[in-house]
C-alpha cells in the first residue's frame, strides 16, 4: 500500500485554489520548482494526470477534482490532529482591519492558515475605509491593519504597489458619456486623485452616485450607471477594467501597506508574515 504525503497534498490544494504554481509557491513559502516537483511526484504516484497546464495558470482534470475533495479533508484532519496534540500556548483575540476592496483573495487564506497554526486565537475581521482603520489603529482598537495609500507612514511596511484603474460594466456605455458619470464612496481614498486626474485631462465629470457603501457603488457600476476606480487585480469579476484606448487619464499607483501593533509579537508577527507571503504570491 502506497501512502499520500500530506505536504504534497497541501501543495496540490494550494495550486488548485490559487490557480497557479507561482502563487501557491509564494503562499507556501516554497520555490516554484519545489512545488512543481511535488506535483510531478503526486501524478507519478497515482499514475494520473491531475492538472491541465496553460501558460502560468492550471486547471484541474476530472481526476484532480476528485482528489481535491480528499486532499482538503486529509490536510484539515492533519492540522486538527497536530493542533490538538501539541501544546498551544497562545490564546486570545486578534483584531484585523482590512479595506473592503483588498479583502480578496489574500485575507481568507491568511485567516485559514492562521487558524490552523493558532487554533486558540480568535481572529476578528473588520472591513472599513483606510482613514477609519488608521484612526482605530492609532487608538489601539485594532491589532493589525492593511491600508491603501499613496505613501507609507512610520512603522508601516509596503506589501505591494498596485496601479489604480478605471472600472466599468462589461461593454459599458457610461464610460463613453460626457460628462463622465462617476460612482464613489464619500470616504474613498481613491476619489480625490481620480477627480484631479480628470480635471487635469480636461475630462468633464459629474458625481452620479455618492454612497456610504461599497456594495452600492459596485451595483451602480455593474448597472452601467457610472464608472469608478479600483485597484488592478482587486475588482469584482462582474466588472471590467476600462481599456486605456478609451481616453480616460492614467491614475496613480497605490501602496498596500501593513501596520502591526506593538503587543504580542509571538502572535502578531506570524500574522504579518502570512499576510506578506499572501501578497507576494499575487
Secondary structure, DSSP 8 states (H G I E B T S, - for coil): -----HHHHHHHHHHHHHTSHHHHHHHHT--HHHHHHHHHHHHHHHTS--EEEETTEEEE-HHHHHHHHHHHHHHHHHHHHHHHHS-----EEEEEEE-GGGSTTHHHHHHHHHHHH-TTEEEEEEE--HHHHHHHHHTTS-SEEEEEESS--TT-EEEEEEEEEEEEETT-SGGG-SSEEEEEETT-TTHHHHHHHHHHTT--EEEEEEES-HHHHHHHHHTTS-BEEEETT-S-TTEEE--GGG------EEEEEEEE-SS-HHHHHHHHHHHHHHHHT-
